[in-house]
Amino acid sequence: MGLKARPIHHVILDAVLANPAAPSTEAEAEAAIKNWLRLSGDPCEKRMSSAVFQRISGLDRIIGAIDGCHIRLQRPPIRGGDYMNWKCYYFVLLQGIVNDEGRFIDIFAGPPGRVHDARMLRGSAFYDNWQEKMEGYRLLGDSA
């Protein structure tokens, strides 16, 4: 248990490599995602997660960490230029939220182009009813 300072794309890669068996149908994939990604509504679980973050960071009422990264890809055939970043490679933005155990509780692949982290958060499904989901707790993230 505990957090390690690692870029989110390393955490994603580790998660993918740890579970190489891919679902064979769309229904299996949806079930796997619903099981894998979840922000618990259990107040006890949120208190426990908050206590871990308190020990690690000294900050109160934190139950997750949020960050975004560029995932490199080949140029898409349609509107490929929209996917190029300032380093001249093609990418898609990925936003991830993890709990105190490093388990993803939400992921969001953002739109193509240069989008600020705050705008990407506002465009995610998580943001739609975040106050209800968070119940007075907060996420830890950078100021990007």
Beta strands, then each sheet from edge to edge (+ up, - down):
strand 1: 62-72
strand 2: 91-98
strand 3: 104-109
strand 4: 138-141
sheet 1: 3+ 2- 1+ 4+
end
